[in-house]
Amino acid sequence: MKLRIPLAAAAALCLALVRPVLAQAPEDQLPAAPGKDVVLRVCTACHGADQFAYARLTPDEWENEVEKMQAAGAEMTSEEAAVIAAYLGKNLAKPPKP
Ligand code: HEC
């Protein structure tokens, strides 16, 4: 019976150690916001989210990038393309010039 608490503590410690690693799963590189699910579904078919998660572009540049990916073979409806461009332009925006 005395073993119960240390075992629970060990289990909790294991979870605490594993969680930071899980937090680095590719989908967590993108900020949570409307459209993220579409971005993940459409934009990680050929490369990982890390291909663009750290890019910072203006909304126009993101629109171009989405068109470029469509030309490369990315499959999406025009509705999805708009959702993706809006998500990227808003959440992975280039900081304004100083
Ligand atoms: C059909 C496959 C495919 C899909 C789907 C796809 N990409 Fe790409 N992506 C590529 C290829 C191929 C490259 C070029 C890789 C290289 O040159 O090393 C690339 C490169 C990129 C780059 C690096 C810059 C550049 O232009 O080369 C970014 C940013 C990018 N993709 C964003 C996206 C986004 C956003 C989406 C979702 C709209 C997306 N990709 C979906 C194939 C795809």
Backbone and ligand atoms as CSV (ligand in chain L), in Angstrom:
chain,resi,resn,atom,element,x,y,z
A,1,MET,N,N,0.822,-1.207,0.000
A,1,MET,CA,C,0.000,0.000,0.000
A,1,MET,C,C,0.851,1.250,0.000
A,2,LYS,N,N,1.995,1.160,0.680
A,2,LYS,CA,C,2.874,2.335,0.756
A,2,LYS,C,C,3.389,2.743,-0.622
A,3,LEU,N,N,3.382,1.802,-1.543
A,3,LEU,CA,C,3.934,2.081,-2.881
A,3,LEU,C,C,3.061,3.030,-3.695
A,4,ARG,N,N,1.798,3.129,-3.324
A,4,ARG,CA,C,0.835,3.837,-4.180
A,4,ARG,C,C,1.234,5.278,-4.494
A,5,ILE,N,N,1.589,6.016,-3.453
A,5,ILE,CA,C,1.874,7.436,-3.676
A,5,ILE,C,C,3.141,7.653,-4.522
A,6,PRO,N,N,4.229,6.966,-4.172
A,6,PRO,CA,C,5.416,7.154,-5.041
A,6,PRO,C,C,5.149,6.792,-6.491
A,7,LEU,N,N,4.349,5.747,-6.721
A,7,LEU,CA,C,4.044,5.378,-8.103
A,7,LEU,C,C,3.287,6.489,-8.815
A,8,ALA,N,N,2.309,7.042,-8.117
A,8,ALA,CA,C,1.536,8.133,-8.712
A,8,ALA,C,C,2.452,9.323,-8.972
A,9,ALA,N,N,3.335,9.576,-8.047
A,9,ALA,CA,C,4.263,10.700,-8.214
A,9,ALA,C,C,5.182,10.449,-9.406
A,10,ALA,N,N,5.630,9.212,-9.549
A,10,ALA,CA,C,6.505,8.884,-10.667
A,10,ALA,C,C,5.765,9.051,-11.994
A,11,ALA,N,N,4.500,8.635,-12.001
A,11,ALA,CA,C,3.708,8.778,-13.219
A,11,ALA,C,C,3.533,10.258,-13.567
A,12,ALA,N,N,3.278,11.067,-12.546
A,12,ALA,CA,C,3.092,12.497,-12.773
A,12,ALA,C,C,4.383,13.115,-13.296
A,13,LEU,N,N,5.510,12.667,-12.747
A,13,LEU,CA,C,6.798,13.197,-13.184
A,13,LEU,C,C,7.046,12.842,-14.650
A,14,CYS,N,N,6.717,11.593,-14.999
A,14,CYS,CA,C,6.882,11.169,-16.389
A,14,CYS,C,C,6.073,12.054,-17.326
A,15,LEU,N,N,4.827,12.302,-16.956
A,15,LEU,CA,C,3.974,13.151,-17.789
A,15,LEU,C,C,4.571,14.546,-17.916
A,16,ALA,N,N,5.081,15.064,-16.808
A,16,ALA,CA,C,5.649,16.412,-16.816
A,16,ALA,C,C,6.866,16.466,-17.736
A,17,LEU,N,N,7.611,15.363,-17.791
A,17,LEU,CA,C,8.810,15.345,-18.639
A,17,LEU,C,C,8.448,15.182,-20.109
A,18,VAL,N,N,7.369,14.448,-20.356
A,18,VAL,CA,C,7.009,14.153,-21.744
A,18,VAL,C,C,6.287,15.324,-22.391
A,19,ARG,N,N,5.543,16.064,-21.598
A,19,ARG,CA,C,4.689,17.106,-22.175
A,19,ARG,C,C,5.443,18.156,-23.013
A,20,PRO,N,N,6.569,18.700,-22.541
A,20,PRO,CA,C,7.255,19.717,-23.361
A,20,PRO,C,C,7.661,19.183,-24.726
A,21,VAL,N,N,7.972,17.890,-24.796
A,21,VAL,CA,C,8.342,17.300,-26.087
A,21,VAL,C,C,7.114,17.231,-26.999
A,22,LEU,N,N,5.983,16.823,-26.428
A,22,LEU,CA,C,4.763,16.761,-27.224
A,22,LEU,C,C,4.365,18.143,-27.722
A,23,ALA,N,N,4.647,19.167,-26.927
A,23,ALA,CA,C,4.270,20.528,-27.303
A,23,ALA,C,C,4.995,20.981,-28.560
A,24,GLN,N,N,6.047,20.269,-28.931
A,24,GLN,CA,C,6.787,20.667,-30.120
A,24,GLN,C,C,6.311,19.940,-31.372
A,25,ALA,N,N,5.202,19.231,-31.256
A,25,ALA,CA,C,4.642,18.592,-32.441
A,25,ALA,C,C,4.403,19.661,-33.504
A,26,PRO,N,N,4.534,19.303,-34.792
A,26,PRO,CA,C,4.483,20.301,-35.862
A,26,PRO,C,C,3.277,21.217,-35.806
A,27,GLU,N,N,2.104,20.681,-35.469
A,27,GLU,CA,C,0.913,21.536,-35.519
A,27,GLU,C,C,0.968,22.646,-34.479
A,28,ASP,N,N,1.839,22.498,-33.472
A,28,ASP,CA,C,1.924,23.529,-32.454
A,28,ASP,C,C,2.869,24.660,-32.834
A,29,GLN,N,N,3.460,24.578,-34.008
A,29,GLN,CA,C,4.299,25.678,-34.471
A,29,GLN,C,C,3.436,26.822,-34.976
A,30,LEU,N,N,2.171,26.513,-35.226
A,30,LEU,CA,C,1.266,27.540,-35.748
A,30,LEU,C,C,0.366,28.057,-34.639
A,31,PRO,N,N,0.155,29.369,-34.571
A,31,PRO,CA,C,-0.734,29.911,-33.552
A,31,PRO,C,C,-2.163,29.423,-33.734
A,32,ALA,N,N,-2.835,29.172,-32.621
A,32,ALA,CA,C,-4.239,28.758,-32.681
A,32,ALA,C,C,-5.088,29.944,-33.104
A,33,ALA,N,N,-5.796,29.794,-34.189
A,33,ALA,CA,C,-6.669,30.856,-34.694
A,33,ALA,C,C,-7.569,30.238,-35.746
A,34,PRO,N,N,-8.682,30.914,-36.072
A,34,PRO,CA,C,-9.569,30.362,-37.098
A,34,PRO,C,C,-8.803,30.133,-38.403
A,35,GLY,N,N,-8.985,28.969,-39.008
A,35,GLY,CA,C,-8.325,28.659,-40.270
A,35,GLY,C,C,-7.120,27.749,-40.106
A,36,LYS,N,N,-6.659,27.589,-38.858
A,36,LYS,CA,C,-5.479,26.764,-38.642
A,36,LYS,C,C,-5.700,25.333,-39.127
A,37,ASP,N,N,-6.917,24.811,-38.897
A,37,ASP,CA,C,-7.196,23.434,-39.312
A,37,ASP,C,C,-7.075,23.285,-40.829
A,38,VAL,N,N,-7.527,24.318,-41.558
A,38,VAL,CA,C,-7.444,24.265,-43.024
A,38,VAL,C,C,-5.975,24.341,-43.462
A,39,VAL,N,N,-5.223,25.237,-42.823
A,39,VAL,CA,C,-3.804,25.380,-43.150
A,39,VAL,C,C,-3.089,24.050,-42.931
A,40,LEU,N,N,-3.367,23.419,-41.782
A,40,LEU,CA,C,-2.693,22.163,-41.476
A,40,LEU,C,C,-3.059,21.088,-42.497
A,41,ARG,N,N,-4.329,21.053,-42.875
A,41,ARG,CA,C,-4.782,19.996,-43.790
A,41,ARG,C,C,-4.175,20.204,-45.180
A,42,VAL,N,N,-4.219,21.452,-45.672
A,42,VAL,CA,C,-3.806,21.718,-47.050
A,42,VAL,C,C,-2.286,21.892,-47.166
A,43,CYS,N,N,-1.684,22.551,-46.201
A,43,CYS,CA,C,-0.299,23.013,-46.378
A,43,CYS,C,C,0.753,22.060,-45.845
A,44,THR,N,N,0.338,20.943,-45.246
A,44,THR,CA,C,1.357,20.020,-44.765
A,44,THR,C,C,1.319,18.710,-45.545
A,45,ALA,N,N,0.688,18.764,-46.738
A,45,ALA,CA,C,0.607,17.558,-47.555
A,45,ALA,C,C,1.972,17.212,-48.148
A,46,CYS,N,N,2.783,18.219,-48.465
A,46,CYS,CA,C,4.067,17.976,-49.139
A,46,CYS,C,C,5.265,18.250,-48.241
A,47,HIS,N,N,5.147,19.222,-47.376
A,47,HIS,CA,C,6.239,19.542,-46.451
A,47,HIS,C,C,5.632,19.807,-45.085
A,48,GLY,N,N,6.471,19.884,-44.078
A,48,GLY,CA,C,5.968,20.131,-42.738
A,48,GLY,C,C,5.546,21.573,-42.551
A,49,ALA,N,N,4.839,21.809,-41.446
A,49,ALA,CA,C,4.439,23.175,-41.116
A,49,ALA,C,C,5.677,24.046,-40.871
A,50,ASP,N,N,6.797,23.409,-40.523
A,50,ASP,CA,C,8.013,24.195,-40.274
A,50,ASP,C,C,8.524,24.880,-41.536
A,51,GLN,N,N,8.039,24.425,-42.702
A,51,GLN,CA,C,8.434,25.070,-43.966
A,51,GLN,C,C,7.970,26.529,-44.002
A,52,PHE,N,N,6.867,26.832,-43.302
A,52,PHE,CA,C,6.360,28.203,-43.357
A,52,PHE,C,C,6.032,28.797,-41.992
A,53,ALA,N,N,6.065,27.965,-40.927
A,53,ALA,CA,C,5.622,28.448,-39.609
A,53,ALA,C,C,6.473,29.608,-39.089
A,54,TYR,N,N,7.725,29.672,-39.522
A,54,TYR,CA,C,8.603,30.722,-39.009
A,54,TYR,C,C,8.806,31.839,-40.025
A,55,ALA,N,N,8.112,31.750,-41.151
A,55,ALA,CA,C,8.193,32.815,-42.150
A,55,ALA,C,C,7.306,33.975,-41.699
A,56,ARG,N,N,7.721,35.173,-42.002
A,56,ARG,CA,C,6.892,36.346,-41.687
A,56,ARG,C,C,6.795,37.189,-42.953
A,57,LEU,N,N,5.592,37.214,-43.517
A,57,LEU,CA,C,5.373,37.911,-44.779
A,57,LEU,C,C,4.204,38.878,-44.640
A,58,THR,N,N,4.103,39.795,-45.574
A,58,THR,CA,C,2.940,40.673,-45.606
A,58,THR,C,C,1.761,39.868,-46.164
A,59,PRO,N,N,0.526,40.327,-45.931
A,59,PRO,CA,C,-0.639,39.609,-46.476
A,59,PRO,C,C,-0.535,39.390,-47.988
A,60,ASP,N,N,-0.042,40.400,-48.728
A,60,ASP,CA,C,0.124,40.236,-50.184
A,60,ASP,C,C,1.122,39.142,-50.513
A,61,GLU,N,N,2.220,39.132,-49.765
A,61,GLU,CA,C,3.237,38.108,-50.016
A,61,GLU,C,C,2.699,36.717,-49.697
A,62,TRP,N,N,1.880,36.619,-48.655
A,62,TRP,CA,C,1.291,35.313,-48.330
A,62,TRP,C,C,0.342,34.865,-49.433
A,63,GLU,N,N,-0.427,35.823,-49.972
A,63,GLU,CA,C,-1.339,35.478,-51.053
A,63,GLU,C,C,-0.550,34.910,-52.237
A,64,ASN,N,N,0.574,35.580,-52.548
A,64,ASN,CA,C,1.441,35.085,-53.618
A,64,ASN,C,C,1.967,33.693,-53.309
A,65,GLU,N,N,2.343,33.495,-52.046
A,65,GLU,CA,C,2.917,32.211,-51.645
A,65,GLU,C,C,1.876,31.097,-51.818
A,66,VAL,N,N,0.636,31.391,-51.439
A,66,VAL,CA,C,-0.431,30.389,-51.575
A,66,VAL,C,C,-0.643,30.071,-53.064
A,67,GLU,N,N,-0.630,31.117,-53.897
A,67,GLU,CA,C,-0.783,30.888,-55.344
A,67,GLU,C,C,0.372,30.058,-55.880
A,68,LYS,N,N,1.582,30.360,-55.368
A,68,LYS,CA,C,2.769,29.625,-55.785
A,68,LYS,C,C,2.630,28.140,-55.429
A,69,MET,N,N,2.100,27.869,-54.242
A,69,MET,CA,C,1.926,26.483,-53.816
A,69,MET,C,C,0.846,25.797,-54.643
A,70,GLN,N,N,-0.189,26.557,-55.032
A,70,GLN,CA,C,-1.217,25.998,-55.911
A,70,GLN,C,C,-0.589,25.600,-57.236
A,71,ALA,N,N,0.290,26.469,-57.738
A,71,ALA,CA,C,0.985,26.165,-58.995
A,71,ALA,C,C,1.878,24.941,-58.834
A,72,ALA,N,N,2.386,24.732,-57.600
A,72,ALA,CA,C,3.258,23.583,-57.345
A,72,ALA,C,C,2.438,22.306,-57.164
A,73,GLY,N,N,1.104,22.446,-57.110
A,73,GLY,CA,C,0.266,21.264,-57.028
A,73,GLY,C,C,-0.574,21.157,-55.770
A,74,ALA,N,N,-0.513,22.170,-54.897
A,74,ALA,CA,C,-1.329,22.125,-53.678
A,74,ALA,C,C,-2.799,22.177,-54.058
A,75,GLU,N,N,-3.574,21.239,-53.511
A,75,GLU,CA,C,-4.987,21.167,-53.855
A,75,GLU,C,C,-5.835,21.855,-52.802
A,76,MET,N,N,-6.601,22.852,-53.236
A,76,MET,CA,C,-7.518,23.551,-52.318
A,76,MET,C,C,-8.574,24.255,-53.148
A,77,THR,N,N,-9.732,24.457,-52.550
A,77,THR,CA,C,-10.761,25.234,-53.223
A,77,THR,C,C,-10.384,26.708,-53.089
A,78,SER,N,N,-11.031,27.560,-53.884
A,78,SER,CA,C,-10.715,28.983,-53.779
A,78,SER,C,C,-11.135,29.516,-52.410
A,79,GLU,N,N,-12.154,28.877,-51.833
A,79,GLU,CA,C,-12.578,29.249,-50.481
A,79,GLU,C,C,-11.475,28.939,-49.467
A,80,GLU,N,N,-10.908,27.737,-49.596
A,80,GLU,CA,C,-9.831,27.340,-48.684
A,80,GLU,C,C,-8.614,28.239,-48.869
A,81,ALA,N,N,-8.321,28.585,-50.124
A,81,ALA,CA,C,-7.176,29.453,-50.395
A,81,ALA,C,C,-7.350,30.794,-49.686
A,82,ALA,N,N,-8.584,31.312,-49.705
A,82,ALA,CA,C,-8.853,32.598,-49.048
A,82,ALA,C,C,-8.697,32.476,-47.536
A,83,VAL,N,N,-9.189,31.365,-46.971
A,83,VAL,CA,C,-9.069,31.145,-45.525
A,83,VAL,C,C,-7.590,31.046,-45.135
A,84,ILE,N,N,-6.834,30.315,-45.942
A,84,ILE,CA,C,-5.412,30.116,-45.650
A,84,ILE,C,C,-4.652,31.441,-45.742
A,85,ALA,N,N,-4.898,32.191,-46.822
A,85,ALA,CA,C,-4.206,33.469,-47.002
A,85,ALA,C,C,-4.554,34.418,-45.849
A,86,ALA,N,N,-5.814,34.391,-45.416
A,86,ALA,CA,C,-6.226,35.265,-44.315
A,86,ALA,C,C,-5.539,34.846,-43.016
A,87,TYR,N,N,-5.491,33.538,-42.773
A,87,TYR,CA,C,-4.839,33.046,-41.554
A,87,TYR,C,C,-3.362,33.433,-41.539
A,88,LEU,N,N,-2.680,33.179,-42.658
A,88,LEU,CA,C,-1.245,33.449,-42.710
A,88,LEU,C,C,-0.960,34.947,-42.621
A,89,GLY,N,N,-1.758,35.726,-43.366
A,89,GLY,CA,C,-1.553,37.171,-43.367
A,89,GLY,C,C,-1.775,37.789,-41.997
A,90,LYS,N,N,-2.653,37.167,-41.226
A,90,LYS,CA,C,-2.967,37.717,-39.908
A,90,LYS,C,C,-2.032,37.188,-38.831
A,91,ASN,N,N,-1.747,35.879,-38.880
A,91,ASN,CA,C,-1.032,35.252,-37.767
A,91,ASN,C,C,0.464,35.090,-37.986
A,92,LEU,N,N,0.900,35.110,-39.242
A,92,LEU,CA,C,2.339,35.043,-39.518
A,92,LEU,C,C,2.739,36.303,-40.275
A,93,ALA,N,N,2.348,37.437,-39.704
A,93,ALA,CA,C,2.562,38.705,-40.393
A,93,ALA,C,C,3.951,39.258,-40.123
A,94,LYS,N,N,4.476,39.886,-41.142
A,94,LYS,CA,C,5.771,40.551,-41.014
A,94,LYS,C,C,5.597,41.749,-40.086
A,95,PRO,N,N,6.488,41.903,-39.108
A,95,PRO,CA,C,6.360,43.069,-38.243
A,95,PRO,C,C,6.568,44.349,-39.058
A,96,PRO,N,N,5.871,45.421,-38.735
A,96,PRO,CA,C,6.016,46.649,-39.497
A,96,PRO,C,C,7.448,47.172,-39.447
A,97,LYS,N,N,7.867,47.809,-40.520
A,97,LYS,CA,C,9.242,48.331,-40.584
A,97,LYS,C,C,9.434,49.392,-39.505
A,98,PRO,N,N,10.612,49.399,-38.875
A,98,PRO,CA,C,10.848,50.393,-37.825
A,98,PRO,C,C,10.874,51.810,-38.402
L,1,HEC,C1,C,1.822,19.997,-53.725
L,1,HEC,C2,C,2.792,20.044,-52.665
L,1,HEC,C3,C,2.777,21.292,-51.760
L,1,HEC,C4,C,1.748,21.741,-50.977
L,1,HEC,C5,C,0.384,21.094,-50.747
L,1,HEC,C6,C,2.225,22.956,-50.336
L,1,HEC,N1,N,3.525,23.196,-50.700
L,1,HEC,FE1,FE,4.708,24.689,-49.980
L,1,HEC,N2,N,6.269,23.964,-51.060
L,1,HEC,C7,C,6.199,22.912,-51.956
L,1,HEC,C8,C,7.475,22.789,-52.627
L,1,HEC,C9,C,7.812,21.718,-53.682
L,1,HEC,C10,C,8.300,23.802,-52.111
L,1,HEC,C11,C,9.723,24.125,-52.495
L,1,HEC,C12,C,10.640,23.437,-51.563
L,1,HEC,C13,C,12.051,23.790,-51.880
L,1,HEC,O1,O,12.288,24.498,-52.866
L,1,HEC,O2,O,12.906,23.362,-51.119
L,1,HEC,C14,C,7.521,24.522,-51.120
L,1,HEC,C15,C,7.998,25.576,-50.364
L,1,HEC,C16,C,7.251,26.368,-49.541
L,1,HEC,C17,C,7.729,27.529,-48.852
L,1,HEC,C18,C,9.150,28.052,-48.837
L,1,HEC,C19,C,9.320,29.253,-49.728
L,1,HEC,C20,C,9.184,28.906,-51.166
L,1,HEC,O3,O,8.366,29.550,-51.815
L,1,HEC,O4,O,9.876,28.001,-51.673
L,1,HEC,C21,C,6.678,28.059,-48.183
L,1,HEC,C22,C,6.644,29.325,-47.342
L,1,HEC,C23,C,5.535,27.197,-48.443
L,1,HEC,N3,N,5.928,26.163,-49.266
L,1,HEC,C24,C,4.259,27.410,-47.960
L,1,HEC,C25,C,3.168,26.602,-48.238
L,1,HEC,C26,C,1.823,26.912,-47.807
L,1,HEC,C27,C,1.412,28.134,-47.006
L,1,HEC,C28,C,1.030,25.901,-48.248
L,1,HEC,C29,C,-0.484,25.789,-48.133
L,1,HEC,C30,C,-1.207,26.743,-48.953
L,1,HEC,C31,C,1.887,24.950,-48.955
L,1,HEC,N4,N,3.168,25.420,-48.916
L,1,HEC,C32,C,1.451,23.752,-49.506
L,1,HEC,C33,C,5.129,22.085,-52.172
L,1,HEC,C34,C,3.884,22.206,-51.577
